[in-house]
Amino acid sequence: METGKNMGDIFREVFKDYEKKPSDKIWDNIENAVKPQTVPQINFFKPINLMIGSAAIIAVSILLFFIVSNKQSQTPRAASDKEQLVENKQITPIVKDQSPLLISSKKTNELHKNSITIQNNTVENNVTLEKPVKKQNIHDLIAQVDNNQSVTGDVVKQNALNTKLVSKATNSNTNQKNIEPLQSPVNNTIVSRSLPISTISFSPDQTICKGEKATLSVNGGISFLWSTGEKTQYILVNPLLSTDYSVIVTDETGNRKTGLITVTVADCNAPFIPNAFSPNGDGNSDVFKVYGDAIRNFEIIIISRSGQTVFASKNVNEAWDGTIKGRPAQEGVYVYTIKYINELNKEQVISGHVTLIR
Amino acid sequence: MIFEEEIICGCIKGDKKAQKALYDKYSAKMLGVCLRYFKNIDEAEDALQEGFIRVFNNIDKFRNEGSFDGWLRRIIVNTALNYYRSNLKHYYSIDYDEIEEVVEDAKLSFDSLNVEFLLNLIQSLPEGYRLIFNLYEIEGYSHKEIGIMLGISINTSKSQLMKAKKYLQHKLITKVK
């Protein structure tokens, strides 16, 4: 057998397909422990489901659009013609913002086209439109579509307000002056989307000694939220254990980017273990001992080359004076093994040798 | 693969049949993983049980971005690690003389070794060695990843791995003799 490398390969190969059937009671335990999930969730695994859902919504909405449009055109009210004129003018700019199609006509066919455009946009964002649509009139439908649109942007409130006012305006036959200024926030939504994603970069992963501090930073962006809760561009961290820090950065256009920076904490405070000592009473290195802070559950065993245990202790401050049962030990190499719990609560085992010189 | 997706979808909805199907499909394989991390089958089954409960309670977080097999295995391994951590103080630590054992070269054919024998070998490893040997050699994690997972330095991971290998070699030689 060759050392090291081969062994891992062989173990990996052998255990790749290793299986063992668990005892029956395990499943019973699992079944009892798993919390029941009563609310069925939307199935994201099959895009086809999403597509079917979207298609259904589109179909229903188009149908509704037709019905409502026809109803309105047949309304025997005196002001109906004027009303429709105003209404179409109101609808058109909203639609224009959401699609590259330019529509200015008031024909039903054109409206039909518009409605498709709106619905296509909606599908990306929301699939819960179906039920409310059935009960509401065309203005609310537009309002709703618009709201759904703006969920991704920062102008939700503005849009909600805007569309409400648009609906009101239509119902009360208000003239166009009231409506025009309200259309600008809608434009903003579109503008914010079309900007390119700006470049944001993060400081690289770091390795620090325990007790040291590390500075993590973000390059670019205007607002920051770190996993530590801090909101500054730079943060100073002092982890005791290796830690992953995440940060969410938002740039001027509202785009967000998440970064992950790993700070690896190395155990640098390893105890100092001399490699030689001379128990000759001259005052220099007369004993062998381990020098270290923050050491717990310390144990040391020193063994001679013949395999005899010459010294054992559980006290880090206790030193070996170079004697075996009261007699001076021979010159030569002695092997030690030291075990302790370090600051990171990890057990450390250090083996080495020390030379006894007289 | 459609079969597997259906099972996963069922599990997300909390369908008992789908959960059982998933369990039947993967439990033997995952117990095979757990066994490598624990001294005996009882502990391995405990970890398997805990792991599957976590899988079922969190399966809605699986987004089909990687293989389900890998995702499942990661959860099971993490459960094993947690299990190990919480029981850390109960485990005995290695005898000193076993560490210092000098490893000789031996002519040994691995072909003659069966899985059960090697599993026993792994299970006989001291806890820390076993963890790192499993994570590095069999699961394929890097020393850096292991360092983060276990909260140890990269060098500790490396040296523990070397010691684990020496230990295994020594055990192999002794058993064959």
Interface residues (C-beta under 8 A of the other chain):
Chain A: M1 T3 G4 M7 G8 I10 F11 R12 V14 F15 Y18 E19 K20 K21 P22 S23 I26 W27 N29 I30 E31 A33 V34 K35 P36 Q37 T38 P40 Q41 N43 F44 F45 K46 L241 S242 D244 T262 T264 V265 A266 D267 I301 I303 V335 T337 K339 L344 K346 E347 Q348 V349 S351
Chain B: E5 I8 C9 I12 K13 G14 K16 Q19 K20 Y23 S27 A28 K29 L31 G32 L35 R36 I41 E45 L48 Q49 F52 I53 F56 N57 D60 R63 N64 S93 I94 Y96 I99 E100 V103 D105 A106 K107 L108 F110 L113 V115 L118 L119 I122 G128 F133 Y136 E137 I138 G140 K144 G147 I148 L150 G151 I152 S153 I154 N155 T156 M162 K165 L168 Q169 L172
